[in-house]
Amino acid sequence: MVGIIVVFPNRDNAANIRNLLARQGMAVTGACTTGAQAMNYADTVDEGIVVCGYKLKDMLYSELREYLPADFEMLLIASPDKWSSGLAEGVVGLDMPIKVYDLMNTVEMMLQNMNRRRRKRRQERKGRSPDQQQAIQKAKQLLMERNNMSEGEAHRYLQKNSMDSGTNMVETAEMVLSIMAE
C-alpha cells in the first residue's frame, strides 16, 4: 500500500497540507511533527511519499531520508537556498511559498512514478530463466507425445494443474517430468 506522510515542525502546517492532499483524494497515512513519528508511520505502509520541511523537531530532512526505506520518496518543501546545492537521491524539492497546484501536480507525478516502478518490478518477477522455460517446454513436449495433446492443450493442462495444486507452473512442469519420465 502507498501512503503519504506529512511531516512539519508546526502541527498546523502539517494538518493544512494533509487536508489539501486528502481533499484531492490522496491516501494520507498521517501528519506529524518529528522524524521519529514519520518513521513509525512509514512502518505501517509498503511504500510512500514523505512531504516535509527542511528542519523537523528532531532531525533534518536529509537524516530522515537516510532512515526511510528505499521504497519511499521525499518531497521537500523549503526555500530554494536550503536545497539549491542539490538534493539527495529520492528527494524532490518545491519552493516556498508553495502553490496548491504545484503541490498536487508534484505529488501526483511522484505517485505515477512509483506505480510505474511497481509495475516494472512485477514484470521482472514474472520473467522466467532459460532453465525454467526449458523445463516447461519439455513437460509440454512429453504431454504432447504421450497423451496426444496439442501444444495449447498441454499448456492449459500445466496451467490448470499449477493453479489447482497451488504451485507455480515451473514446479508443476518439473512434477510432470519426474512422474512421466519413470
VOBA-386602 format. One record per residue (C-alpha): residue in one letter; x negated, y negated, z. Coordinates in Angstrom, 2 decimals, padded with zeros to 5 digits, always signed. Layout:
<atoms>
<atom><r>A</r><X>X</X><Y>Y</Y><Z>Z</Z></atom>
...
</atoms>
This chain:
<atoms>
<atom><r>M</r><X>+000.00</X><Y>+000.00</Y><Z>+000.00</Z></atom>
<atom><r>V</r><X>-001.20</X><Y>-003.51</Y><Z>-000.86</Z></atom>
<atom><r>G</r><X>-000.87</X><Y>-006.14</Y><Z>+001.83</Z></atom>
<atom><r>I</r><X>-001.65</X><Y>-009.82</Y><Z>+002.09</Z></atom>
<atom><r>I</r><X>-003.20</X><Y>-011.06</Y><Z>+005.32</Z></atom>
<atom><r>V</r><X>-003.25</X><Y>-014.80</Y><Z>+006.07</Z></atom>
<atom><r>V</r><X>-005.97</X><Y>-016.00</Y><Z>+008.45</Z></atom>
<atom><r>F</r><X>-006.42</X><Y>-019.64</Y><Z>+009.52</Z></atom>
<atom><r>P</r><X>-007.63</X><Y>-021.07</Y><Z>+012.82</Z></atom>
<atom><r>N</r><X>-004.48</X><Y>-023.23</Y><Z>+013.01</Z></atom>
<atom><r>R</r><X>-001.46</X><Y>-020.98</Y><Z>+013.57</Z></atom>
<atom><r>D</r><X>+000.87</X><Y>-023.46</Y><Z>+011.82</Z></atom>
<atom><r>N</r><X>-001.25</X><Y>-023.40</Y><Z>+008.64</Z></atom>
<atom><r>A</r><X>-001.24</X><Y>-019.60</Y><Z>+008.68</Z></atom>
<atom><r>A</r><X>+002.53</X><Y>-019.48</Y><Z>+009.18</Z></atom>
<atom><r>N</r><X>+003.16</X><Y>-022.02</Y><Z>+006.40</Z></atom>
<atom><r>I</r><X>+001.09</X><Y>-020.10</Y><Z>+003.86</Z></atom>
<atom><r>R</r><X>+002.65</X><Y>-016.81</Y><Z>+004.97</Z></atom>
<atom><r>N</r><X>+006.10</X><Y>-018.30</Y><Z>+004.45</Z></atom>
<atom><r>L</r><X>+005.17</X><Y>-019.64</Y><Z>+001.00</Z></atom>
<atom><r>L</r><X>+003.95</X><Y>-016.22</Y><Z>-000.09</Z></atom>
<atom><r>A</r><X>+006.93</X><Y>-014.40</Y><Z>+001.42</Z></atom>
<atom><r>R</r><X>+009.38</X><Y>-016.75</Y><Z>-000.33</Z></atom>
<atom><r>Q</r><X>+007.78</X><Y>-015.72</Y><Z>-003.63</Z></atom>
<atom><r>G</r><X>+008.46</X><Y>-012.06</Y><Z>-002.82</Z></atom>
<atom><r>M</r><X>+004.91</X><Y>-011.08</Y><Z>-001.90</Z></atom>
<atom><r>A</r><X>+004.32</X><Y>-008.48</Y><Z>+000.81</Z></atom>
<atom><r>V</r><X>+002.64</X><Y>-010.39</Y><Z>+003.65</Z></atom>
<atom><r>T</r><X>+001.31</X><Y>-007.96</Y><Z>+006.23</Z></atom>
<atom><r>G</r><X>+000.55</X><Y>-010.60</Y><Z>+008.82</Z></atom>
<atom><r>A</r><X>-000.63</X><Y>-014.08</Y><Z>+009.73</Z></atom>
<atom><r>C</r><X>-003.28</X><Y>-014.59</Y><Z>+012.36</Z></atom>
<atom><r>T</r><X>-005.96</X><Y>-016.96</Y><Z>+013.66</Z></atom>
<atom><r>T</r><X>-009.03</X><Y>-014.74</Y><Z>+014.16</Z></atom>
<atom><r>G</r><X>-011.10</X><Y>-012.38</Y><Z>+012.06</Z></atom>
<atom><r>A</r><X>-010.61</X><Y>-009.60</Y><Z>+014.62</Z></atom>
<atom><r>Q</r><X>-006.83</X><Y>-009.81</Y><Z>+014.22</Z></atom>
<atom><r>A</r><X>-007.28</X><Y>-009.74</Y><Z>+010.43</Z></atom>
<atom><r>M</r><X>-009.35</X><Y>-006.56</Y><Z>+010.74</Z></atom>
<atom><r>N</r><X>-006.54</X><Y>-004.94</Y><Z>+012.76</Z></atom>
<atom><r>Y</r><X>-004.05</X><Y>-005.81</Y><Z>+010.02</Z></atom>
<atom><r>A</r><X>-006.50</X><Y>-004.53</Y><Z>+007.38</Z></atom>
<atom><r>D</r><X>-006.49</X><Y>-001.14</Y><Z>+009.10</Z></atom>
<atom><r>T</r><X>-002.75</X><Y>-000.81</Y><Z>+008.50</Z></atom>
<atom><r>V</r><X>-002.91</X><Y>-001.04</Y><Z>+004.68</Z></atom>
<atom><r>D</r><X>-004.91</X><Y>+000.73</Y><Z>+001.96</Z></atom>
<atom><r>E</r><X>-005.97</X><Y>-002.40</Y><Z>+000.10</Z></atom>
<atom><r>G</r><X>-005.11</X><Y>-006.03</Y><Z>+000.06</Z></atom>
<atom><r>I</r><X>-005.94</X><Y>-009.70</Y><Z>-000.11</Z></atom>
<atom><r>V</r><X>-007.08</X><Y>-011.86</Y><Z>+002.78</Z></atom>
<atom><r>V</r><X>-006.13</X><Y>-015.53</Y><Z>+002.36</Z></atom>
<atom><r>C</r><X>-008.28</X><Y>-017.54</Y><Z>+004.74</Z></atom>
<atom><r>G</r><X>-010.06</X><Y>-020.75</Y><Z>+005.58</Z></atom>
<atom><r>Y</r><X>-013.81</X><Y>-021.29</Y><Z>+005.76</Z></atom>
<atom><r>K</r><X>-014.16</X><Y>-021.09</Y><Z>+009.53</Z></atom>
<atom><r>L</r><X>-011.96</X><Y>-018.92</Y><Z>+011.72</Z></atom>
<atom><r>K</r><X>-011.81</X><Y>-018.99</Y><Z>+015.53</Z></atom>
<atom><r>D</r><X>-014.31</X><Y>-016.14</Y><Z>+015.93</Z></atom>
<atom><r>M</r><X>-016.30</X><Y>-015.99</Y><Z>+012.67</Z></atom>
<atom><r>L</r><X>-016.95</X><Y>-017.48</Y><Z>+009.24</Z></atom>
<atom><r>Y</r><X>-015.18</X><Y>-016.19</Y><Z>+006.15</Z></atom>
<atom><r>S</r><X>-018.43</X><Y>-014.55</Y><Z>+004.96</Z></atom>
<atom><r>E</r><X>-018.65</X><Y>-012.44</Y><Z>+008.11</Z></atom>
<atom><r>L</r><X>-015.04</X><Y>-011.34</Y><Z>+007.74</Z></atom>
<atom><r>R</r><X>-015.72</X><Y>-010.41</Y><Z>+004.12</Z></atom>
<atom><r>E</r><X>-018.60</X><Y>-008.16</Y><Z>+005.22</Z></atom>
<atom><r>Y</r><X>-016.37</X><Y>-006.36</Y><Z>+007.72</Z></atom>
<atom><r>L</r><X>-013.47</X><Y>-005.80</Y><Z>+005.31</Z></atom>
<atom><r>P</r><X>-013.22</X><Y>-002.53</Y><Z>+003.36</Z></atom>
<atom><r>A</r><X>-014.31</X><Y>-002.62</Y><Z>-000.28</Z></atom>
<atom><r>D</r><X>-010.69</X><Y>-002.39</Y><Z>-001.47</Z></atom>
<atom><r>F</r><X>-009.97</X><Y>-005.86</Y><Z>-000.09</Z></atom>
<atom><r>E</r><X>-010.39</X><Y>-009.16</Y><Z>-001.86</Z></atom>
<atom><r>M</r><X>-010.53</X><Y>-012.57</Y><Z>-000.29</Z></atom>
<atom><r>L</r><X>-009.03</X><Y>-015.91</Y><Z>-001.29</Z></atom>
<atom><r>L</r><X>-010.97</X><Y>-018.70</Y><Z>+000.40</Z></atom>
<atom><r>I</r><X>-009.13</X><Y>-021.99</Y><Z>+000.75</Z></atom>
<atom><r>A</r><X>-011.66</X><Y>-024.68</Y><Z>+001.62</Z></atom>
<atom><r>S</r><X>-013.14</X><Y>-027.94</Y><Z>+000.42</Z></atom>
<atom><r>P</r><X>-015.40</X><Y>-027.45</Y><Z>-002.61</Z></atom>
<atom><r>D</r><X>-018.58</X><Y>-028.41</Y><Z>-000.73</Z></atom>
<atom><r>K</r><X>-018.14</X><Y>-025.34</Y><Z>+001.52</Z></atom>
<atom><r>W</r><X>-018.39</X><Y>-022.87</Y><Z>-001.37</Z></atom>
<atom><r>S</r><X>-019.94</X><Y>-024.82</Y><Z>-004.25</Z></atom>
<atom><r>S</r><X>-023.23</X><Y>-022.91</Y><Z>-003.84</Z></atom>
<atom><r>G</r><X>-021.45</X><Y>-019.69</Y><Z>-004.76</Z></atom>
<atom><r>L</r><X>-019.17</X><Y>-017.11</Y><Z>-003.25</Z></atom>
<atom><r>A</r><X>-019.78</X><Y>-013.55</Y><Z>-002.16</Z></atom>
<atom><r>E</r><X>-018.59</X><Y>-010.56</Y><Z>-004.16</Z></atom>
<atom><r>G</r><X>-014.81</X><Y>-010.14</Y><Z>-003.97</Z></atom>
<atom><r>V</r><X>-014.17</X><Y>-013.76</Y><Z>-002.91</Z></atom>
<atom><r>V</r><X>-012.17</X><Y>-016.26</Y><Z>-004.96</Z></atom>
<atom><r>G</r><X>-012.13</X><Y>-019.94</Y><Z>-003.98</Z></atom>
<atom><r>L</r><X>-009.38</X><Y>-022.57</Y><Z>-004.10</Z></atom>
<atom><r>D</r><X>-009.92</X><Y>-026.28</Y><Z>-003.43</Z></atom>
<atom><r>M</r><X>-008.32</X><Y>-028.16</Y><Z>-000.57</Z></atom>
<atom><r>P</r><X>-005.80</X><Y>-029.75</Y><Z>-000.62</Z></atom>
<atom><r>I</r><X>-004.04</X><Y>-026.74</Y><Z>-002.04</Z></atom>
<atom><r>K</r><X>-001.23</X><Y>-026.85</Y><Z>-004.56</Z></atom>
<atom><r>V</r><X>+001.54</X><Y>-024.26</Y><Z>-004.16</Z></atom>
<atom><r>Y</r><X>+001.44</X><Y>-023.49</Y><Z>-007.88</Z></atom>
<atom><r>D</r><X>-002.31</X><Y>-022.76</Y><Z>-007.78</Z></atom>
<atom><r>L</r><X>-001.94</X><Y>-020.58</Y><Z>-004.69</Z></atom>
<atom><r>M</r><X>+000.84</X><Y>-018.48</Y><Z>-006.18</Z></atom>
<atom><r>N</r><X>-000.88</X><Y>-018.05</Y><Z>-009.54</Z></atom>
<atom><r>T</r><X>-004.19</X><Y>-017.11</Y><Z>-007.94</Z></atom>
<atom><r>V</r><X>-002.65</X><Y>-014.54</Y><Z>-005.58</Z></atom>
<atom><r>E</r><X>-000.59</X><Y>-013.09</Y><Z>-008.45</Z></atom>
<atom><r>M</r><X>-003.73</X><Y>-012.82</Y><Z>-010.60</Z></atom>
<atom><r>M</r><X>-005.60</X><Y>-011.07</Y><Z>-007.77</Z></atom>
<atom><r>L</r><X>-002.71</X><Y>-008.61</Y><Z>-007.28</Z></atom>
<atom><r>Q</r><X>-002.65</X><Y>-007.82</Y><Z>-011.01</Z></atom>
<atom><r>N</r><X>-006.42</X><Y>-007.19</Y><Z>-010.97</Z></atom>
<atom><r>M</r><X>-006.02</X><Y>-004.83</Y><Z>-008.01</Z></atom>
<atom><r>N</r><X>-003.22</X><Y>-002.93</Y><Z>-009.79</Z></atom>
<atom><r>R</r><X>-005.37</X><Y>-002.66</Y><Z>-012.93</Z></atom>
<atom><r>R</r><X>-008.30</X><Y>-001.27</Y><Z>-010.93</Z></atom>
<atom><r>R</r><X>-005.99</X><Y>+001.18</Y><Z>-009.11</Z></atom>
<atom><r>R</r><X>-004.61</X><Y>+002.48</Y><Z>-012.42</Z></atom>
<atom><r>K</r><X>-008.14</X><Y>+002.81</Y><Z>-013.78</Z></atom>
<atom><r>R</r><X>-009.25</X><Y>+004.82</Y><Z>-010.71</Z></atom>
<atom><r>R</r><X>-006.20</X><Y>+007.06</Y><Z>-011.10</Z></atom>
<atom><r>Q</r><X>-007.03</X><Y>+007.69</Y><Z>-014.76</Z></atom>
<atom><r>E</r><X>-010.64</X><Y>+008.54</Y><Z>-013.90</Z></atom>
<atom><r>R</r><X>-009.45</X><Y>+011.10</Y><Z>-011.35</Z></atom>
<atom><r>K</r><X>-007.19</X><Y>+012.72</Y><Z>-013.92</Z></atom>
<atom><r>G</r><X>-010.11</X><Y>+013.42</Y><Z>-016.27</Z></atom>
<atom><r>R</r><X>-011.44</X><Y>+016.98</Y><Z>-016.25</Z></atom>
<atom><r>S</r><X>-015.02</X><Y>+018.10</Y><Z>-016.61</Z></atom>
<atom><r>P</r><X>-016.03</X><Y>+020.17</Y><Z>-019.66</Z></atom>
<atom><r>D</r><X>-016.23</X><Y>+023.31</Y><Z>-017.47</Z></atom>
<atom><r>Q</r><X>-012.68</X><Y>+022.76</Y><Z>-016.24</Z></atom>
<atom><r>Q</r><X>-011.42</X><Y>+022.17</Y><Z>-019.80</Z></atom>
<atom><r>Q</r><X>-013.16</X><Y>+025.34</Y><Z>-020.90</Z></atom>
<atom><r>A</r><X>-011.50</X><Y>+027.39</Y><Z>-018.13</Z></atom>
<atom><r>I</r><X>-008.08</X><Y>+026.12</Y><Z>-019.18</Z></atom>
<atom><r>Q</r><X>-008.79</X><Y>+026.87</Y><Z>-022.84</Z></atom>
<atom><r>K</r><X>-010.00</X><Y>+030.40</Y><Z>-022.03</Z></atom>
<atom><r>A</r><X>-006.89</X><Y>+031.10</Y><Z>-019.94</Z></atom>
<atom><r>K</r><X>-004.65</X><Y>+029.82</Y><Z>-022.75</Z></atom>
<atom><r>Q</r><X>-006.53</X><Y>+031.95</Y><Z>-025.29</Z></atom>
<atom><r>L</r><X>-006.17</X><Y>+035.03</Y><Z>-023.10</Z></atom>
<atom><r>L</r><X>-002.43</X><Y>+034.40</Y><Z>-022.63</Z></atom>
<atom><r>M</r><X>-002.01</X><Y>+033.90</Y><Z>-026.38</Z></atom>
<atom><r>E</r><X>-003.81</X><Y>+037.17</Y><Z>-027.20</Z></atom>
<atom><r>R</r><X>-002.30</X><Y>+039.39</Y><Z>-024.50</Z></atom>
<atom><r>N</r><X>+001.24</X><Y>+038.01</Y><Z>-024.34</Z></atom>
<atom><r>N</r><X>+001.71</X><Y>+036.87</Y><Z>-027.94</Z></atom>
<atom><r>M</r><X>+002.29</X><Y>+033.25</Y><Z>-026.90</Z></atom>
<atom><r>S</r><X>+001.75</X><Y>+030.11</Y><Z>-028.93</Z></atom>
<atom><r>E</r><X>-000.71</X><Y>+027.57</Y><Z>-027.55</Z></atom>
<atom><r>G</r><X>+002.18</X><Y>+025.36</Y><Z>-026.38</Z></atom>
<atom><r>E</r><X>+003.82</X><Y>+028.27</Y><Z>-024.58</Z></atom>
<atom><r>A</r><X>+000.54</X><Y>+029.23</Y><Z>-022.90</Z></atom>
<atom><r>H</r><X>+000.02</X><Y>+025.62</Y><Z>-021.81</Z></atom>
<atom><r>R</r><X>+003.56</X><Y>+025.38</Y><Z>-020.38</Z></atom>
<atom><r>Y</r><X>+003.07</X><Y>+028.72</Y><Z>-018.62</Z></atom>
<atom><r>L</r><X>-000.07</X><Y>+027.40</Y><Z>-016.91</Z></atom>
<atom><r>Q</r><X>+001.65</X><Y>+024.12</Y><Z>-016.03</Z></atom>
<atom><r>K</r><X>+004.73</X><Y>+025.82</Y><Z>-014.57</Z></atom>
<atom><r>N</r><X>+002.72</X><Y>+028.30</Y><Z>-012.51</Z></atom>
<atom><r>S</r><X>+000.50</X><Y>+025.46</Y><Z>-011.35</Z></atom>
<atom><r>M</r><X>+003.49</X><Y>+023.46</Y><Z>-010.13</Z></atom>
<atom><r>D</r><X>+005.23</X><Y>+026.50</Y><Z>-008.61</Z></atom>
<atom><r>S</r><X>+002.16</X><Y>+027.55</Y><Z>-006.65</Z></atom>
<atom><r>G</r><X>+001.15</X><Y>+024.02</Y><Z>-005.63</Z></atom>
<atom><r>T</r><X>-002.31</X><Y>+024.29</Y><Z>-007.15</Z></atom>
<atom><r>N</r><X>-003.88</X><Y>+022.23</Y><Z>-009.89</Z></atom>
<atom><r>M</r><X>-004.00</X><Y>+023.51</Y><Z>-013.45</Z></atom>
<atom><r>V</r><X>-007.69</X><Y>+024.41</Y><Z>-013.32</Z></atom>
<atom><r>E</r><X>-007.18</X><Y>+026.68</Y><Z>-010.29</Z></atom>
<atom><r>T</r><X>-004.20</X><Y>+028.31</Y><Z>-011.98</Z></atom>
<atom><r>A</r><X>-006.26</X><Y>+028.92</Y><Z>-015.13</Z></atom>
<atom><r>E</r><X>-009.03</X><Y>+030.48</Y><Z>-013.03</Z></atom>
<atom><r>M</r><X>-006.49</X><Y>+032.75</Y><Z>-011.31</Z></atom>
<atom><r>V</r><X>-005.11</X><Y>+033.86</Y><Z>-014.69</Z></atom>
<atom><r>L</r><X>-008.65</X><Y>+034.57</Y><Z>-015.90</Z></atom>
<atom><r>S</r><X>-009.51</X><Y>+036.60</Y><Z>-012.82</Z></atom>
<atom><r>I</r><X>-006.27</X><Y>+038.63</Y><Z>-012.91</Z></atom>
<atom><r>M</r><X>-006.14</X><Y>+039.28</Y><Z>-016.64</Z></atom>
<atom><r>A</r><X>-009.85</X><Y>+039.90</Y><Z>-017.12</Z></atom>
<atom><r>E</r><X>-009.67</X><Y>+043.04</Y><Z>-014.98</Z></atom>
</atoms>
